[in-house]
Amino acid sequence: MSPAGPDRSEPNPRRSTVNRLSAENVTLAYDQRVIAEQLSVEIPDNSFTVVVGPNACGKSTLLRALSRMLKPSEGRVLLDGQTIHSMPARKVARTLGLLPQSSIAPEGITVGDLVGRGRYPHQSLLRQWSAEDERVVQESMAHTGVADLAERYVDELSGGQRQRVWIAMALAQQTPLLLLDEPTTYLDIQHQIDVLDLCADLHEQGRTLVAVLHDLNHAARYATHLIALRGGRVVAQGAPKDIVTAELVEEVFGLRCQVIDDPETGTPLVVPAARASRAKAEATKV
């Protein structure tokens, strides 16, 4: 496995290309509690970027800032070269879709109606619901495998089905960028893979995806670009094959491990050290 190379730092400001979504020296805080300071990231266009790191390192906070839900106390988030918080909300919603960590559907709403809400950014006083909106909703449900659930109430569905419905709603926005905060949370392994396969399909169709994931092996398998955070700072970023090393995993997660090639995909696979091995290593530090 290649060692974590020179890209263990902030993006190079001398890059000749400018990506559509980035954060420049942002300080992110809730009330007076600072989560991250002077944080800079660039989301490569047409990438499937996954943000990883231990609990409370700032992953979801970063995603909230990138999606305009949290305004930095310092620095700025740029979308298409403009400060995202100075842009009209409707314009942002036509460019960037968000699947929050805990999505709660209104009581008594059907799948079709919820997915239809993804078309709201395209509505106005002069443009009401149209045949085009209906077509997009139907295609979004078909693509996510929930078309046969259109008349079902969302609160009757399983966790995996609900997650697909929320993704269908995000697809109905028809945004080139899609942000997903822990889309596999509370799902069993089969539904986790189903959701990640769907995300991979969306990426292959040309969308730029940014997701927060807890499972490093899933991140390494599906991502084209990884951002590893610890304590509100970027420890490393780059292609999984370039940065996922035993040294990085120990630095970011405090876990001793081996990193081998996944026998199915060839991507990095993190194998935690056995308990006895970890205990022995800890004893030598004393």
C-alpha positions as CSV (number, residue, x, y, z in Angstrom):
1,M,0.0,0.0,0.0
2,S,1.4,3.4,-1.0
3,P,2.4,5.6,1.9
4,A,0.5,8.8,2.6
5,G,2.4,11.2,0.4
6,P,2.7,14.9,0.1
7,D,-1.1,15.5,0.0
8,R,-1.4,15.3,3.8
9,S,-2.1,19.0,3.9
10,E,-4.5,21.6,2.6
11,P,-5.2,21.9,-1.1
12,N,-2.6,23.6,-3.3
13,P,-3.7,27.2,-3.8
14,R,-1.7,27.3,-7.1
15,R,-4.0,24.7,-8.8
16,S,-4.9,25.8,-12.3
17,T,-8.5,24.5,-12.0
18,V,-11.2,25.7,-9.6
19,N,-13.6,23.1,-8.3
20,R,-17.3,24.0,-7.9
21,L,-17.5,23.5,-4.1
22,S,-14.8,24.4,-1.5
23,A,-14.2,25.8,1.9
24,E,-11.5,28.4,2.6
25,N,-10.1,28.8,6.0
26,V,-13.4,28.3,7.7
27,T,-13.9,28.3,11.5
28,L,-17.0,26.3,12.4
29,A,-18.7,26.6,15.8
30,Y,-22.0,26.0,17.6
31,D,-22.6,28.9,19.9
32,Q,-19.2,29.4,21.5
33,R,-18.0,25.8,21.0
34,V,-15.5,25.7,18.2
35,I,-15.5,22.5,16.1
36,A,-12.9,23.4,13.5
37,E,-10.5,26.3,12.9
38,Q,-8.9,27.5,9.6
39,L,-10.2,24.4,7.8
40,S,-9.8,24.3,4.0
41,V,-11.1,21.6,1.7
42,E,-11.8,21.3,-2.0
43,I,-14.3,18.9,-3.4
44,P,-13.0,17.6,-6.7
45,D,-15.5,18.0,-9.5
46,N,-17.1,14.7,-10.6
47,S,-15.7,12.9,-7.6
48,F,-17.3,10.6,-5.0
49,T,-15.7,12.3,-2.0
50,V,-16.1,10.7,1.4
51,V,-15.3,12.4,4.7
52,V,-14.0,10.0,7.5
53,G,-12.7,10.4,11.0
54,P,-13.5,9.6,14.6
55,N,-16.6,10.7,16.4
56,A,-16.9,14.4,17.1
57,C,-14.1,15.3,14.7
58,G,-16.2,17.7,12.6
59,K,-17.4,15.5,9.7
60,S,-21.1,16.4,9.9
61,T,-20.3,20.0,10.8
62,L,-18.2,20.3,7.7
63,L,-21.0,18.9,5.6
64,R,-23.5,21.3,7.2
65,A,-21.2,24.2,6.3
66,L,-20.7,23.0,2.7
67,S,-24.5,22.7,2.3
68,R,-25.2,26.3,3.6
69,M,-26.9,25.0,6.8
70,L,-24.1,26.3,9.1
71,K,-22.5,29.7,8.4
72,P,-18.8,29.8,9.2
73,S,-17.8,32.3,11.9
74,E,-14.7,33.0,9.8
75,G,-13.7,32.1,6.3
76,R,-16.1,31.2,3.5
77,V,-17.7,28.4,1.6
78,L,-17.6,28.8,-2.2
79,L,-20.1,27.4,-4.7
80,D,-19.3,28.1,-8.3
81,G,-17.0,30.9,-7.2
82,Q,-19.6,32.7,-5.0
83,T,-19.8,32.8,-1.2
84,I,-22.6,30.3,-0.7
85,H,-24.3,32.3,2.1
86,S,-24.7,35.3,-0.1
87,M,-26.5,33.3,-2.7
88,P,-30.3,33.0,-2.8
89,A,-31.5,29.8,-1.2
90,R,-33.4,28.7,-4.2
91,K,-30.4,29.1,-6.5
92,V,-28.3,26.9,-4.1
93,A,-31.1,24.3,-4.0
94,R,-31.0,24.0,-7.7
95,T,-27.3,23.3,-7.6
96,L,-26.7,21.4,-4.4
97,G,-28.9,18.7,-2.8
98,L,-28.6,17.5,0.8
99,L,-29.6,14.3,2.5
100,P,-29.4,15.1,6.3
101,Q,-28.3,12.5,8.9
102,S,-31.8,12.2,10.5
103,S,-34.5,12.9,8.0
104,I,-38.1,12.9,9.4
105,A,-41.0,12.8,6.9
106,P,-44.2,14.6,7.7
107,E,-46.8,12.3,9.2
108,G,-49.2,10.8,6.7
109,I,-47.2,11.7,3.6
110,T,-46.9,9.2,0.7
111,V,-43.6,8.3,-1.0
112,G,-44.7,10.0,-4.2
113,D,-45.6,13.2,-2.4
114,L,-42.3,13.2,-0.5
115,V,-40.2,12.7,-3.6
116,G,-42.3,15.4,-5.3
117,R,-41.0,17.9,-2.7
118,G,-37.6,17.6,-4.4
119,R,-39.1,19.7,-7.2
120,Y,-39.9,22.7,-5.0
121,P,-36.7,24.6,-5.9
122,H,-37.9,24.6,-9.5
123,Q,-41.4,26.0,-8.7
124,S,-42.4,29.7,-8.7
125,L,-45.4,31.9,-9.0
126,L,-45.0,31.7,-12.8
127,R,-44.1,28.0,-12.9
128,Q,-46.4,25.5,-11.1
129,W,-46.3,21.7,-11.2
130,S,-45.8,20.5,-14.8
131,A,-45.5,17.3,-16.8
132,E,-41.8,17.8,-16.6
133,D,-41.9,17.7,-12.8
134,E,-44.0,14.6,-12.9
135,R,-41.6,12.9,-15.3
136,V,-38.6,13.7,-13.1
137,V,-40.3,12.4,-10.0
138,Q,-41.3,9.1,-11.7
139,E,-37.7,8.7,-13.0
140,S,-36.2,9.4,-9.6
141,M,-38.4,6.8,-7.9
142,A,-37.7,4.3,-10.7
143,H,-33.9,4.9,-10.4
144,T,-33.9,4.3,-6.7
145,G,-36.2,1.3,-6.8
146,V,-39.2,2.8,-5.0
147,A,-41.6,3.4,-7.8
148,D,-43.8,0.5,-6.6
149,L,-44.0,2.2,-3.2
150,A,-45.4,5.5,-4.5
151,E,-48.7,5.2,-2.8
152,R,-47.3,3.8,0.5
153,Y,-47.0,6.0,3.5
154,V,-43.3,6.8,4.3
155,D,-43.7,5.9,8.0
156,E,-44.7,2.4,7.0
157,L,-41.5,1.6,5.3
158,S,-38.4,-0.2,6.4
159,G,-35.2,1.8,7.1
160,G,-33.6,0.8,3.8
161,Q,-36.7,1.7,1.9
162,R,-37.0,5.1,3.6
163,Q,-33.4,5.9,2.8
164,R,-34.0,5.2,-0.8
165,V,-37.0,7.4,-0.8
166,W,-35.0,10.3,0.6
167,I,-32.4,9.8,-2.0
168,A,-35.1,9.8,-4.6
169,M,-36.3,13.1,-3.3
170,A,-32.7,14.5,-3.5
171,L,-32.5,13.2,-7.1
172,A,-35.7,14.9,-8.0
173,Q,-34.0,18.2,-7.3
174,Q,-31.7,17.4,-10.3
175,T,-28.7,19.0,-8.7
176,P,-25.2,18.3,-10.0
177,L,-23.9,18.1,-6.4
178,L,-25.3,15.8,-3.8
179,L,-24.3,15.8,-0.1
180,L,-25.2,12.8,2.1
181,D,-24.7,12.8,5.9
182,E,-24.2,9.2,7.1
183,P,-26.6,7.7,4.6
184,T,-26.0,4.2,5.9
185,T,-26.7,4.9,9.6
186,Y,-29.1,2.3,11.2
187,L,-29.1,0.1,8.1
188,D,-28.1,-3.6,8.1
189,I,-25.2,-4.6,5.9
190,Q,-27.2,-5.5,2.9
191,H,-29.0,-2.2,2.8
192,Q,-25.8,-0.3,3.5
193,I,-24.3,-1.8,0.4
194,D,-27.5,-1.2,-1.6
195,V,-27.4,2.5,-0.7
196,L,-23.7,2.8,-1.5
197,D,-24.1,1.0,-4.8
198,L,-26.8,3.5,-5.6
199,C,-24.5,6.4,-4.7
200,A,-21.8,4.8,-7.0
201,D,-24.3,4.7,-9.8
202,L,-25.2,8.4,-9.3
203,H,-21.5,9.3,-9.4
204,E,-20.9,7.3,-12.6
205,Q,-23.8,9.2,-14.2
206,G,-21.8,12.4,-13.6
207,R,-22.9,13.8,-10.3
208,T,-20.4,15.0,-7.7
209,L,-21.1,13.3,-4.4
210,V,-19.9,14.2,-0.9
211,A,-20.7,11.7,1.9
212,V,-19.9,11.3,5.6
213,L,-19.3,7.6,6.4
214,H,-18.3,5.9,9.7
215,D,-17.1,2.7,8.0
216,L,-13.6,3.3,6.7
217,N,-13.6,0.1,4.6
218,H,-16.8,1.2,2.9
219,A,-15.3,4.6,2.3
220,A,-12.1,3.1,0.8
221,R,-14.2,0.9,-1.4
222,Y,-16.5,3.5,-2.9
223,A,-14.8,6.8,-2.7
224,T,-12.7,8.3,-5.4
225,H,-11.4,11.0,-3.0
226,L,-11.1,10.7,0.8
227,I,-10.8,13.5,3.4
228,A,-9.6,12.3,6.8
229,L,-10.4,14.6,9.7
230,R,-9.3,14.5,13.3
231,G,-9.9,17.2,15.9
232,G,-11.4,19.6,13.3
233,R,-8.4,19.5,11.0
234,V,-7.5,17.7,7.7
235,V,-5.0,15.0,8.4
236,A,-4.9,13.6,4.9
237,Q,-6.8,13.8,1.6
238,G,-6.5,12.1,-1.7
239,A,-7.3,8.8,-3.5
240,P,-7.9,5.9,-1.0
241,K,-5.1,3.8,-2.5
242,D,-2.7,6.7,-1.8
243,I,-3.6,7.7,1.8
244,V,-5.2,4.7,3.5
245,T,-2.2,3.2,5.4
246,A,-1.8,1.6,8.8
247,E,0.0,4.7,9.9
248,L,-2.9,7.0,8.9
249,V,-5.5,4.8,10.6
250,E,-3.5,4.9,13.8
251,E,-3.0,8.6,13.6
252,V,-6.7,9.4,12.8
253,F,-8.5,6.7,14.7
254,G,-5.9,5.5,17.3
255,L,-6.2,2.0,16.0
256,R,-3.4,-0.4,15.3
257,C,-4.1,-2.4,12.1
258,Q,-2.9,-3.9,8.9
259,V,-4.0,-2.5,5.5
260,I,-4.3,-5.1,2.8
261,D,-5.9,-5.2,-0.7
262,D,-9.6,-6.0,-0.7
263,P,-9.8,-9.4,-2.5
264,E,-13.0,-8.3,-4.3
265,T,-12.1,-4.8,-5.4
266,G,-8.4,-4.3,-4.8
267,T,-9.1,-1.2,-2.7
268,P,-7.6,-0.8,0.8
269,L,-9.0,-3.0,3.5
270,V,-8.4,-2.2,7.1
271,V,-7.9,-5.2,9.3
272,P,-7.7,-4.3,13.0
273,A,-4.9,-5.9,15.1
274,A,-6.0,-8.7,17.4
275,R,-6.9,-7.7,20.9
276,A,-3.8,-9.4,22.3
277,S,-1.6,-7.7,19.8
278,R,-3.1,-4.3,20.7
279,A,-2.8,-5.0,24.4
280,K,0.9,-5.9,24.0
281,A,1.6,-2.8,22.0
282,E,-0.1,-0.6,24.7
283,A,1.9,-2.4,27.5
284,T,5.2,-1.5,25.8
285,K,4.2,2.2,25.9
286,V,4.0,2.2,29.7
